[in-house]
């Protein structure tokens, strides 16, 4: 399985993700500059965290117009896998690949912490290595991570089972319905505010995030 990690001006978690896919999991991985227009060789596209274009307008709003994003849209429409992490989640909502939006944290402060998350869906390629309603711990680091959607969209997300992760216990940023991660209806596009790549190496004392990637590889290997 070949992974591509999209790099925008201001990305700062791209190497962290590549370390997981390339070095920990030994999968082919290439860095994809945001101006590229051919990603046909990739199986999985990862849009990492950081501050794309400095987030001067609105998180992900400028990155959404980068040439590579049209390719990411087409990639997802073919049923291929896409994940957006932190700022990458914001880019996916701005590009229309996921509903809702990410706004300033409830207390208007940047948050850097480790939080418990409840896994709401385990029937996705992304999450099948977790157990139903399992509570895992992942790091967060964001200033605009409060998930918001209108009542109709929120109801659709809940009714269609598109909520994948929720903050368990304390809601760190005021996200509606404690939402920390969602997927599209097909389940191939996942956006999440917490950072699984920062909890993927046992040397850091937590590998809960690694199972997100391991489960994907195990499922694909089974299908092959």
Buried (B, 14 or more C-beta within 10 A) or exposed (E): BEBBBBBBBBBBBBBBBBBBBBEBBEBEBBBBEBEBEEBEEBBBBBBBBBBBBEBEEBBBBBBBEBEBBEBBBEBBEEEBBBBBBBBBBBBBBBBEBBBBBBBBBBEEEEBEEBBBBBBBBBEBBBBBBBEEEBBBBBBBBBBBBBBBBEEEBBEBBEEEBBBBBBBBEEBBBBBBBBBBBBBBEEBBBBBBBBBBBBBBBEEEEBBBBBBBBBBBBBBBEEEE
